[in-house]
Amino acid sequence: MEINPNFVLEECPICRGNGFVVHEGGWNVQVECSDCSAHTVYVEYETEEEKREAEQQVVCLWNLGKVIKSDVGE
């Protein structure tokens, strides 16, 4: 898991925790809350250019409040 600190992220729209950009497997990226685990959708990429675009997309989604949160029992 690679964490990129070079993005300006709003607080988590669910709990106001800190969000961070996460790359998993070298082929997808999401923003995830360090407190409640709310996250954006995964955006896939293949090239470095697509990677940068995917990072921008998930940061934009996070800052707009478009997140997924699973509660206990879901």
N, CA, C and O atoms as a Maestro MAE file, in Angstrom:
{
 s_m_m2io_version
 :::
 2.0.0
}

f_m_ct {
 s_m_title
 :::
 protein
 m_atom[296] {
  # First column is atom index #
  i_m_mmod_type
  r_m_x_coord
  r_m_y_coord
  r_m_z_coord
  i_m_residue_number
  s_m_chain_name
  s_m_pdb_residue_name
  s_m_pdb_atom_name
  i_m_atomic_number
  :::
  1 25 0.844 -1.168 0.000 1 A "MET " " N  " 7
  2 3 0.000 0.000 0.000 1 A "MET " " CA " 6
  3 2 0.893 1.236 0.000 1 A "MET " " C  " 6
  4 15 1.768 1.379 0.854 1 A "MET " " O  " 8
  5 25 0.667 2.123 -0.958 2 A "GLU " " N  " 7
  6 3 1.435 3.360 -1.087 2 A "GLU " " CA " 6
  7 2 0.550 4.527 -0.686 2 A "GLU " " C  " 6
  8 15 -0.579 4.630 -1.165 2 A "GLU " " O  " 8
  9 25 1.029 5.402 0.174 3 A "ILE " " N  " 7
  10 3 0.272 6.569 0.613 3 A "ILE " " CA " 6
  11 2 0.934 7.811 0.052 3 A "ILE " " C  " 6
  12 15 2.133 8.011 0.249 3 A "ILE " " O  " 8
  13 25 0.176 8.655 -0.646 4 A "ASN " " N  " 7
  14 3 0.704 9.869 -1.259 4 A "ASN " " CA " 6
  15 2 0.255 11.093 -0.458 4 A "ASN " " C  " 6
  16 15 -0.944 11.356 -0.368 4 A "ASN " " O  " 8
  17 25 1.186 11.842 0.123 5 A "PRO " " N  " 7
  18 3 0.826 12.988 0.957 5 A "PRO " " CA " 6
  19 2 0.655 14.300 0.192 5 A "PRO " " C  " 6
  20 15 0.486 15.341 0.826 5 A "PRO " " O  " 8
  21 25 0.691 14.296 -1.133 6 A "ASN " " N  " 7
  22 3 0.725 15.527 -1.918 6 A "ASN " " CA " 6
  23 2 -0.631 16.030 -2.375 6 A "ASN " " C  " 6
  24 15 -0.706 16.715 -3.395 6 A "ASN " " O  " 8
  25 25 -1.702 15.720 -1.664 7 A "PHE " " N  " 7
  26 3 -3.033 16.148 -2.050 7 A "PHE " " CA " 6
  27 2 -3.680 16.933 -0.916 7 A "PHE " " C  " 6
  28 15 -3.421 16.663 0.256 7 A "PHE " " O  " 8
  29 25 -4.518 17.903 -1.263 8 A "VAL " " N  " 7
  30 3 -5.284 18.643 -0.268 8 A "VAL " " CA " 6
  31 2 -6.640 17.961 -0.153 8 A "VAL " " C  " 6
  32 15 -7.446 17.985 -1.083 8 A "VAL " " O  " 8
  33 25 -6.875 17.351 1.007 9 A "LEU " " N  " 7
  34 3 -8.119 16.618 1.227 9 A "LEU " " CA " 6
  35 2 -8.933 17.290 2.329 9 A "LEU " " C  " 6
  36 15 -8.388 17.721 3.345 9 A "LEU " " O  " 8
  37 25 -10.231 17.372 2.114 10 A "GLU " " N  " 7
  38 3 -11.140 17.846 3.145 10 A "GLU " " CA " 6
  39 2 -11.224 16.789 4.240 10 A "GLU " " C  " 6
  40 15 -10.735 15.672 4.071 10 A "GLU " " O  " 8
  41 25 -11.845 17.145 5.363 11 A "GLU " " N  " 7
  42 3 -12.093 16.164 6.418 11 A "GLU " " CA " 6
  43 2 -13.088 15.128 5.915 11 A "GLU " " C  " 6
  44 15 -13.825 15.378 4.962 11 A "GLU " " O  " 8
  45 25 -13.107 13.964 6.560 12 A "CYS " " N  " 7
  46 3 -14.055 12.922 6.200 12 A "CYS " " CA " 6
  47 2 -15.480 13.460 6.338 12 A "CYS " " C  " 6
  48 15 -15.810 14.059 7.361 12 A "CYS " " O  " 8
  49 25 -16.332 13.259 5.324 13 A "PRO " " N  " 7
  50 3 -17.703 13.759 5.412 13 A "PRO " " CA " 6
  51 2 -18.556 12.988 6.427 13 A "PRO " " C  " 6
  52 15 -19.642 13.443 6.784 13 A "PRO " " O  " 8
  53 25 -18.088 11.852 6.886 14 A "ILE " " N  " 7
  54 3 -18.829 11.052 7.857 14 A "ILE " " CA " 6
  55 2 -18.442 11.414 9.287 14 A "ILE " " C  " 6
  56 15 -19.310 11.708 10.109 14 A "ILE " " O  " 8
  57 25 -17.126 11.393 9.594 15 A "CYS " " N  " 7
  58 3 -16.678 11.542 10.985 15 A "CYS " " CA " 6
  59 2 -15.721 12.710 11.206 15 A "CYS " " C  " 6
  60 15 -15.320 12.963 12.342 15 A "CYS " " O  " 8
  61 25 -15.350 13.420 10.155 16 A "ARG " " N  " 7
  62 3 -14.390 14.528 10.217 16 A "ARG " " CA " 6
  63 2 -12.961 14.076 10.493 16 A "ARG " " C  " 6
  64 15 -12.122 14.872 10.915 16 A "ARG " " O  " 8
  65 25 -12.686 12.790 10.250 17 A "GLY " " N  " 7
  66 3 -11.325 12.276 10.395 17 A "GLY " " CA " 6
  67 2 -10.466 12.665 9.200 17 A "GLY " " C  " 6
  68 15 -10.933 13.337 8.280 17 A "GLY " " O  " 8
  69 25 -9.214 12.239 9.223 18 A "ASN " " N  " 7
  70 3 -8.275 12.535 8.144 18 A "ASN " " CA " 6
  71 2 -8.409 11.521 7.017 18 A "ASN " " C  " 6
  72 15 -8.505 10.318 7.259 18 A "ASN " " O  " 8
  73 25 -8.416 12.014 5.793 19 A "GLY " " N  " 7
  74 3 -8.421 11.141 4.632 19 A "GLY " " CA " 6
  75 2 -7.024 11.031 4.054 19 A "GLY " " C  " 6
  76 15 -6.201 11.928 4.233 19 A "GLY " " O  " 8
  77 25 -6.755 9.937 3.362 20 A "PHE " " N  " 7
  78 3 -5.463 9.773 2.694 20 A "PHE " " CA " 6
  79 2 -5.646 8.981 1.413 20 A "PHE " " C  " 6
  80 15 -6.531 8.131 1.308 20 A "PHE " " O  " 8
  81 25 -4.787 9.277 0.433 21 A "VAL " " N  " 7
  82 3 -4.824 8.610 -0.871 21 A "VAL " " CA " 6
  83 2 -4.091 7.285 -0.745 21 A "VAL " " C  " 6
  84 15 -2.959 7.236 -0.263 21 A "VAL " " O  " 8
  85 25 -4.745 6.202 -1.185 22 A "VAL " " N  " 7
  86 3 -4.180 4.866 -1.057 22 A "VAL " " CA " 6
  87 2 -4.136 4.187 -2.429 22 A "VAL " " C  " 6
  88 15 -5.138 4.129 -3.141 22 A "VAL " " O  " 8
  89 25 -2.943 3.673 -2.783 23 A "HIS " " N  " 7
  90 3 -2.788 2.847 -3.987 23 A "HIS " " CA " 6
  91 2 -2.683 1.401 -3.517 23 A "HIS " " C  " 6
  92 15 -1.894 1.084 -2.627 23 A "HIS " " O  " 8
  93 25 -3.477 0.535 -4.118 24 A "GLU " " N  " 7
  94 3 -3.415 -0.882 -3.753 24 A "GLU " " CA " 6
  95 2 -3.087 -1.711 -4.982 24 A "GLU " " C  " 6
  96 15 -3.753 -1.601 -6.012 24 A "GLU " " O  " 8
  97 25 -2.074 -2.528 -4.872 25 A "GLY " " N  " 7
  98 3 -1.715 -3.440 -5.937 25 A "GLY " " CA " 6
  99 2 -1.084 -2.787 -7.148 25 A "GLY " " C  " 6
  100 15 -0.805 -3.469 -8.134 25 A "GLY " " O  " 8
  101 25 -0.851 -1.478 -7.102 26 A "GLY " " N  " 7
  102 3 -0.258 -0.806 -8.246 26 A "GLY " " CA " 6
  103 2 -1.182 -0.671 -9.438 26 A "GLY " " C  " 6
  104 15 -0.721 -0.407 -10.549 26 A "GLY " " O  " 8
  105 25 -2.493 -0.850 -9.229 27 A "TRP " " N  " 7
  106 3 -3.431 -0.737 -10.344 27 A "TRP " " CA " 6
  107 2 -4.716 -0.001 -9.988 27 A "TRP " " C  " 6
  108 15 -5.548 0.226 -10.866 27 A "TRP " " O  " 8
  109 25 -4.905 0.382 -8.712 28 A "ASN " " N  " 7
  110 3 -6.089 1.166 -8.372 28 A "ASN " " CA " 6
  111 2 -5.782 2.110 -7.224 28 A "ASN " " C  " 6
  112 15 -4.812 1.934 -6.487 28 A "ASN " " O  " 8
  113 25 -6.635 3.115 -7.091 29 A "VAL " " N  " 7
  114 3 -6.442 4.150 -6.072 29 A "VAL " " CA " 6
  115 2 -7.794 4.521 -5.480 29 A "VAL " " C  " 6
  116 15 -8.825 4.443 -6.147 29 A "VAL " " O  " 8
  117 25 -7.768 4.929 -4.204 30 A "GLN " " N  " 7
  118 3 -8.961 5.418 -3.530 30 A "GLN " " CA " 6
  119 2 -8.518 6.394 -2.446 30 A "GLN " " C  " 6
  120 15 -7.329 6.472 -2.135 30 A "GLN " " O  " 8
  121 25 -9.456 7.135 -1.870 31 A "VAL " " N  " 7
  122 3 -9.189 7.920 -0.670 31 A "VAL " " CA " 6
  123 2 -9.935 7.222 0.459 31 A "VAL " " C  " 6
  124 15 -11.091 6.828 0.300 31 A "VAL " " O  " 8
  125 25 -9.267 7.071 1.601 32 A "GLU " " N  " 7
  126 3 -9.850 6.365 2.740 32 A "GLU " " CA " 6
  127 2 -9.672 7.190 4.011 32 A "GLU " " C  " 6
  128 15 -8.665 7.878 4.179 32 A "GLU " " O  " 8
  129 25 -10.662 7.115 4.908 33 A "CYS " " N  " 7
  130 3 -10.586 7.791 6.200 33 A "CYS " " CA " 6
  131 2 -9.789 6.929 7.175 33 A "CYS " " C  " 6
  132 15 -9.997 5.718 7.261 33 A "CYS " " O  " 8
  133 25 -8.881 7.558 7.903 34 A "SER " " N  " 7
  134 3 -8.064 6.818 8.860 34 A "SER " " CA " 6
  135 2 -8.838 6.475 10.132 34 A "SER " " C  " 6
  136 15 -8.401 5.622 10.906 34 A "SER " " O  " 8
  137 25 -9.980 7.127 10.359 35 A "ASP " " N  " 7
  138 3 -10.752 6.877 11.573 35 A "ASP " " CA " 6
  139 2 -11.907 5.907 11.368 35 A "ASP " " C  " 6
  140 15 -12.024 4.922 12.098 35 A "ASP " " O  " 8
  141 25 -12.766 6.174 10.381 36 A "CYS " " N  " 7
  142 3 -13.992 5.371 10.233 36 A "CYS " " CA " 6
  143 2 -13.977 4.437 9.030 36 A "CYS " " C  " 6
  144 15 -14.927 3.679 8.834 36 A "CYS " " O  " 8
  145 25 -12.923 4.473 8.220 37 A "SER " " N  " 7
  146 3 -12.757 3.620 7.035 37 A "SER " " CA " 6
  147 2 -13.720 3.922 5.895 37 A "SER " " C  " 6
  148 15 -13.836 3.128 4.962 37 A "SER " " O  " 8
  149 25 -14.414 5.059 5.955 38 A "ALA " " N  " 7
  150 3 -15.195 5.473 4.785 38 A "ALA " " CA " 6
  151 2 -14.215 5.662 3.638 38 A "ALA " " C  " 6
  152 15 -13.064 6.035 3.866 38 A "ALA " " O  " 8
  153 25 -14.653 5.412 2.410 39 A "HIS " " N  " 7
  154 3 -13.733 5.520 1.274 39 A "HIS " " CA " 6
  155 2 -14.476 5.858 0.006 39 A "HIS " " C  " 6
  156 15 -15.694 5.698 -0.084 39 A "HIS " " O  " 8
  157 25 -13.732 6.327 -0.972 40 A "THR " " N  " 7
  158 3 -14.283 6.561 -2.297 40 A "THR " " CA " 6
  159 2 -14.301 5.234 -3.056 40 A "THR " " C  " 6
  160 15 -13.848 4.208 -2.547 40 A "THR " " O  " 8
  161 25 -14.821 5.268 -4.253 41 A "VAL " " N  " 7
  162 3 -14.735 4.098 -5.123 41 A "VAL " " CA " 6
  163 2 -13.275 3.897 -5.518 41 A "VAL " " C  " 6
  164 15 -12.472 4.827 -5.441 41 A "VAL " " O  " 8
  165 25 -12.938 2.693 -5.937 42 A "TYR " " N  " 7
  166 3 -11.619 2.417 -6.483 42 A "TYR " " CA " 6
  167 2 -11.613 2.882 -7.933 42 A "TYR " " C  " 6
  168 15 -12.561 2.615 -8.671 42 A "TYR " " O  " 8
  169 25 -10.566 3.566 -8.345 43 A "VAL " " N  " 7
  170 3 -10.404 3.957 -9.743 43 A "VAL " " CA " 6
  171 2 -9.154 3.248 -10.255 43 A "VAL " " C  " 6
  172 15 -8.071 3.386 -9.687 43 A "VAL " " O  " 8
  173 25 -9.320 2.492 -11.327 44 A "GLU " " N  " 7
  174 3 -8.217 1.711 -11.884 44 A "GLU " " CA " 6
  175 2 -7.370 2.544 -12.836 44 A "GLU " " C  " 6
  176 15 -7.851 3.509 -13.430 44 A "GLU " " O  " 8
  177 25 -6.102 2.162 -12.976 45 A "TYR " " N  " 7
  178 3 -5.186 2.815 -13.907 45 A "TYR " " CA " 6
  179 2 -4.162 1.799 -14.400 45 A "TYR " " C  " 6
  180 15 -3.930 0.766 -13.771 45 A "TYR " " O  " 8
  181 25 -3.551 2.123 -15.553 46 A "GLU " " N  " 7
  182 3 -2.505 1.270 -16.111 46 A "GLU " " CA " 6
  183 2 -1.201 2.031 -16.324 46 A "GLU " " C  " 6
  184 15 -0.123 1.475 -16.114 46 A "GLU " " O  " 8
  185 25 -1.282 3.294 -16.735 47 A "THR " " N  " 7
  186 3 -0.085 4.083 -17.023 47 A "THR " " CA " 6
  187 2 0.099 5.162 -15.957 47 A "THR " " C  " 6
  188 15 -0.793 5.391 -15.140 47 A "THR " " O  " 8
  189 25 1.251 5.819 -15.969 48 A "GLU " " N  " 7
  190 3 1.513 6.906 -15.018 48 A "GLU " " CA " 6
  191 2 0.550 8.071 -15.228 48 A "GLU " " C  " 6
  192 15 0.110 8.698 -14.265 48 A "GLU " " O  " 8
  193 25 0.225 8.358 -16.488 49 A "GLU " " N  " 7
  194 3 -0.728 9.432 -16.771 49 A "GLU " " CA " 6
  195 2 -2.107 9.091 -16.219 49 A "GLU " " C  " 6
  196 15 -2.756 9.931 -15.595 49 A "GLU " " O  " 8
  197 25 -2.555 7.854 -16.451 50 A "GLU " " N  " 7
  198 3 -3.837 7.415 -15.902 50 A "GLU " " CA " 6
  199 2 -3.821 7.418 -14.373 50 A "GLU " " C  " 6
  200 15 -4.835 7.697 -13.734 50 A "GLU " " O  " 8
  201 25 -2.664 7.105 -13.798 51 A "LYS " " N  " 7
  202 3 -2.525 7.111 -12.341 51 A "LYS " " CA " 6
  203 2 -2.768 8.509 -11.782 51 A "LYS " " C  " 6
  204 15 -3.506 8.670 -10.809 51 A "LYS " " O  " 8
  205 25 -2.153 9.519 -12.391 52 A "ARG " " N  " 7
  206 3 -2.342 10.904 -11.942 52 A "ARG " " CA " 6
  207 2 -3.803 11.330 -12.089 52 A "ARG " " C  " 6
  208 15 -4.356 11.980 -11.202 52 A "ARG " " O  " 8
  209 25 -4.422 10.964 -13.206 53 A "GLU " " N  " 7
  210 3 -5.834 11.301 -13.426 53 A "GLU " " CA " 6
  211 2 -6.725 10.607 -12.403 53 A "GLU " " C  " 6
  212 15 -7.661 11.212 -11.879 53 A "GLU " " O  " 8
  213 25 -6.438 9.338 -12.117 54 A "ALA " " N  " 7
  214 3 -7.217 8.578 -11.139 54 A "ALA " " CA " 6
  215 2 -7.094 9.204 -9.749 54 A "ALA " " C  " 6
  216 15 -8.077 9.297 -9.014 54 A "ALA " " O  " 8
  217 25 -5.873 9.633 -9.395 55 A "GLU " " N  " 7
  218 3 -5.674 10.296 -8.106 55 A "GLU " " CA " 6
  219 2 -6.513 11.563 -8.021 55 A "GLU " " C  " 6
  220 15 -7.156 11.815 -7.002 55 A "GLU " " O  " 8
  221 25 -6.512 12.351 -9.071 56 A "GLN " " N  " 7
  222 3 -7.299 13.581 -9.083 56 A "GLN " " CA " 6
  223 2 -8.791 13.277 -8.971 56 A "GLN " " C  " 6
  224 15 -9.520 13.999 -8.291 56 A "GLN " " O  " 8
  225 25 -9.247 12.218 -9.630 57 A "GLN " " N  " 7
  226 3 -10.659 11.850 -9.578 57 A "GLN " " CA " 6
  227 2 -11.093 11.476 -8.165 57 A "GLN " " C  " 6
  228 15 -12.131 11.939 -7.694 57 A "GLN " " O  " 8
  229 25 -10.300 10.635 -7.479 58 A "VAL " " N  " 7
  230 3 -10.720 10.204 -6.145 58 A "VAL " " CA " 6
  231 2 -10.614 11.343 -5.137 58 A "VAL " " C  " 6
  232 15 -11.422 11.416 -4.211 58 A "VAL " " O  " 8
  233 25 -9.636 12.231 -5.295 59 A "VAL " " N  " 7
  234 3 -9.542 13.394 -4.411 59 A "VAL " " CA " 6
  235 2 -10.765 14.289 -4.609 59 A "VAL " " C  " 6
  236 15 -11.337 14.778 -3.635 59 A "VAL " " O  " 8
  237 25 -11.161 14.502 -5.841 60 A "CYS " " N  " 7
  238 3 -12.344 15.308 -6.130 60 A "CYS " " CA " 6
  239 2 -13.593 14.666 -5.524 60 A "CYS " " C  " 6
  240 15 -14.395 15.357 -4.897 60 A "CYS " " O  " 8
  241 25 -13.767 13.359 -5.702 61 A "LEU " " N  " 7
  242 3 -14.913 12.658 -5.128 61 A "LEU " " CA " 6
  243 2 -14.942 12.798 -3.609 61 A "LEU " " C  " 6
  244 15 -15.993 13.069 -3.028 61 A "LEU " " O  " 8
  245 25 -13.784 12.613 -2.966 62 A "TRP " " N  " 7
  246 3 -13.682 12.736 -1.510 62 A "TRP " " CA " 6
  247 2 -14.092 14.141 -1.057 62 A "TRP " " C  " 6
  248 15 -14.893 14.303 -0.137 62 A "TRP " " O  " 8
  249 25 -13.528 15.148 -1.720 63 A "ASN " " N  " 7
  250 3 -13.802 16.522 -1.318 63 A "ASN " " CA " 6
  251 2 -15.252 16.920 -1.559 63 A "ASN " " C  " 6
  252 15 -15.752 17.849 -0.926 63 A "ASN " " O  " 8
  253 25 -15.931 16.227 -2.469 64 A "LEU " " N  " 7
  254 3 -17.365 16.455 -2.697 64 A "LEU " " CA " 6
  255 2 -18.242 15.671 -1.726 64 A "LEU " " C  " 6
  256 15 -19.453 15.888 -1.669 64 A "LEU " " O  " 8
  257 25 -17.639 14.764 -0.965 65 A "GLY " " N  " 7
  258 3 -18.395 13.965 -0.003 65 A "GLY " " CA " 6
  259 2 -18.972 12.682 -0.568 65 A "GLY " " C  " 6
  260 15 -19.846 12.078 0.053 65 A "GLY " " O  " 8
  261 25 -18.505 12.252 -1.730 66 A "LYS " " N  " 7
  262 3 -18.990 11.024 -2.372 66 A "LYS " " CA " 6
  263 2 -18.209 9.830 -1.834 66 A "LYS " " C  " 6
  264 15 -17.229 9.398 -2.441 66 A "LYS " " O  " 8
  265 25 -18.649 9.295 -0.686 67 A "VAL " " N  " 7
  266 3 -17.932 8.213 -0.043 67 A "VAL " " CA " 6
  267 2 -18.863 7.041 0.240 67 A "VAL " " C  " 6
  268 15 -20.087 7.168 0.223 67 A "VAL " " O  " 8
  269 25 -18.240 5.895 0.501 68 A "ILE " " N  " 7
  270 3 -18.933 4.656 0.842 68 A "ILE " " CA " 6
  271 2 -18.621 4.353 2.290 68 A "ILE " " C  " 6
  272 15 -17.459 4.387 2.696 68 A "ILE " " O  " 8
  273 25 -19.634 4.060 3.067 69 A "LYS " " N  " 7
  274 3 -19.427 3.713 4.484 69 A "LYS " " CA " 6
  275 2 -20.328 2.531 4.820 69 A "LYS " " C  " 6
  276 15 -21.545 2.593 4.642 69 A "LYS " " O  " 8
  277 25 -19.723 1.461 5.305 70 A "SER " " N  " 7
  278 3 -20.483 0.294 5.730 70 A "SER " " CA " 6
  279 2 -20.608 0.320 7.242 70 A "SER " " C  " 6
  280 15 -19.612 0.468 7.950 70 A "SER " " O  " 8
  281 25 -21.822 0.178 7.734 71 A "ASP " " N  " 7
  282 3 -22.043 0.116 9.170 71 A "ASP " " CA " 6
  283 2 -22.051 -1.333 9.638 71 A "ASP " " C  " 6
  284 15 -22.087 -2.256 8.825 71 A "ASP " " O  " 8
  285 25 -22.018 -1.519 10.916 72 A "VAL " " N  " 7
  286 3 -22.029 -2.856 11.497 72 A "VAL " " CA " 6
  287 2 -23.262 -3.610 10.984 72 A "VAL " " C  " 6
  288 15 -24.377 -3.087 11.002 72 A "VAL " " O  " 8
  289 25 -23.040 -4.840 10.530 73 A "GLY " " N  " 7
  290 3 -24.132 -5.679 10.037 73 A "GLY " " CA " 6
  291 2 -24.434 -5.545 8.560 73 A "GLY " " C  " 6
  292 15 -25.309 -6.240 8.045 73 A "GLY " " O  " 8
  293 25 -23.731 -4.670 7.870 74 A "GLU " " N  " 7
  294 3 -23.973 -4.523 6.435 74 A "GLU " " CA " 6
  295 2 -23.028 -5.358 5.639 74 A "GLU " " C  " 6
  296 15 -23.088 -5.357 4.409 74 A "GLU " " O  " 8
  :::
 }
 m_bond[295] {
  # First column is bond index #
  i_m_from
  i_m_to
  i_m_order
  :::
  1 1 2 1
  2 2 3 1
  3 3 4 2
  4 3 5 1
  5 5 6 1
  6 6 7 1
  7 7 8 2
  8 7 9 1
  9 9 10 1
  10 10 11 1
  11 11 12 2
  12 11 13 1
  13 13 14 1
  14 14 15 1
  15 15 16 2
  16 15 17 1
  17 17 18 1
  18 18 19 1
  19 19 20 2
  20 19 21 1
  21 21 22 1
  22 22 23 1
  23 23 24 2
  24 23 25 1
  25 25 26 1
  26 26 27 1
  27 27 28 2
  28 27 29 1
  29 29 30 1
  30 30 31 1
  31 31 32 2
  32 31 33 1
  33 33 34 1
  34 34 35 1
  35 35 36 2
  36 35 37 1
  37 37 38 1
  38 38 39 1
  39 39 40 2
  40 39 41 1
  41 41 42 1
  42 42 43 1
  43 43 44 2
  44 43 45 1
  45 45 46 1
  46 46 47 1
  47 47 48 2
  48 47 49 1
  49 49 50 1
  50 50 51 1
  51 51 52 2
  52 51 53 1
  53 53 54 1
  54 54 55 1
  55 55 56 2
  56 55 57 1
  57 57 58 1
  58 58 59 1
  59 59 60 2
  60 59 61 1
  61 61 62 1
  62 62 63 1
  63 63 64 2
  64 63 65 1
  65 65 66 1
  66 66 67 1
  67 67 68 2
  68 67 69 1
  69 69 70 1
  70 70 71 1
  71 71 72 2
  72 71 73 1
  73 73 74 1
  74 74 75 1
  75 75 76 2
  76 75 77 1
  77 77 78 1
  78 78 79 1
  79 79 80 2
  80 79 81 1
  81 81 82 1
  82 82 83 1
  83 83 84 2
  84 83 85 1
  85 85 86 1
  86 86 87 1
  87 87 88 2
  88 87 89 1
  89 89 90 1
  90 90 91 1
  91 91 92 2
  92 91 93 1
  93 93 94 1
  94 94 95 1
  95 95 96 2
  96 95 97 1
  97 97 98 1
  98 98 99 1
  99 99 100 2
  100 99 101 1
  101 101 102 1
  102 102 103 1
  103 103 104 2
  104 103 105 1
  105 105 106 1
  106 106 107 1
  107 107 108 2
  108 107 109 1
  109 109 110 1
  110 110 111 1
  111 111 112 2
  112 111 113 1
  113 113 114 1
  114 114 115 1
  115 115 116 2
  116 115 117 1
  117 117 118 1
  118 118 119 1
  119 119 120 2
  120 119 121 1
  121 121 122 1
  122 122 123 1
  123 123 124 2
  124 123 125 1
  125 125 126 1
  126 126 127 1
  127 127 128 2
  128 127 129 1
  129 129 130 1
  130 130 131 1
  131 131 132 2
  132 131 133 1
  133 133 134 1
  134 134 135 1
  135 135 136 2
  136 135 137 1
  137 137 138 1
  138 138 139 1
  139 139 140 2
  140 139 141 1
  141 141 142 1
  142 142 143 1
  143 143 144 2
  144 143 145 1
  145 145 146 1
  146 146 147 1
  147 147 148 2
  148 147 149 1
  149 149 150 1
  150 150 151 1
  151 151 152 2
  152 151 153 1
  153 153 154 1
  154 154 155 1
  155 155 156 2
  156 155 157 1
  157 157 158 1
  158 158 159 1
  159 159 160 2
  160 159 161 1
  161 161 162 1
  162 162 163 1
  163 163 164 2
  164 163 165 1
  165 165 166 1
  166 166 167 1
  167 167 168 2
  168 167 169 1
  169 169 170 1
  170 170 171 1
  171 171 172 2
  172 171 173 1
  173 173 174 1
  174 174 175 1
  175 175 176 2
  176 175 177 1
  177 177 178 1
  178 178 179 1
  179 179 180 2
  180 179 181 1
  181 181 182 1
  182 182 183 1
  183 183 184 2
  184 183 185 1
  185 185 186 1
  186 186 187 1
  187 187 188 2
  188 187 189 1
  189 189 190 1
  190 190 191 1
  191 191 192 2
  192 191 193 1
  193 193 194 1
  194 194 195 1
  195 195 196 2
  196 195 197 1
  197 197 198 1
  198 198 199 1
  199 199 200 2
  200 199 201 1
  201 201 202 1
  202 202 203 1
  203 203 204 2
  204 203 205 1
  205 205 206 1
  206 206 207 1
  207 207 208 2
  208 207 209 1
  209 209 210 1
  210 210 211 1
  211 211 212 2
  212 211 213 1
  213 213 214 1
  214 214 215 1
  215 215 216 2
  216 215 217 1
  217 217 218 1
  218 218 219 1
  219 219 220 2
  220 219 221 1
  221 221 222 1
  222 222 223 1
  223 223 224 2
  224 223 225 1
  225 225 226 1
  226 226 227 1
  227 227 228 2
  228 227 229 1
  229 229 230 1
  230 230 231 1
  231 231 232 2
  232 231 233 1
  233 233 234 1
  234 234 235 1
  235 235 236 2
  236 235 237 1
  237 237 238 1
  238 238 239 1
  239 239 240 2
  240 239 241 1
  241 241 242 1
  242 242 243 1
  243 243 244 2
  244 243 245 1
  245 245 246 1
  246 246 247 1
  247 247 248 2
  248 247 249 1
  249 249 250 1
  250 250 251 1
  251 251 252 2
  252 251 253 1
  253 253 254 1
  254 254 255 1
  255 255 256 2
  256 255 257 1
  257 257 258 1
  258 258 259 1
  259 259 260 2
  260 259 261 1
  261 261 262 1
  262 262 263 1
  263 263 264 2
  264 263 265 1
  265 265 266 1
  266 266 267 1
  267 267 268 2
  268 267 269 1
  269 269 270 1
  270 270 271 1
  271 271 272 2
  272 271 273 1
  273 273 274 1
  274 274 275 1
  275 275 276 2
  276 275 277 1
  277 277 278 1
  278 278 279 1
  279 279 280 2
  280 279 281 1
  281 281 282 1
  282 282 283 1
  283 283 284 2
  284 283 285 1
  285 285 286 1
  286 286 287 1
  287 287 288 2
  288 287 289 1
  289 289 290 1
  290 290 291 1
  291 291 292 2
  292 291 293 1
  293 293 294 1
  294 294 295 1
  295 295 296 2
  :::
 }
}
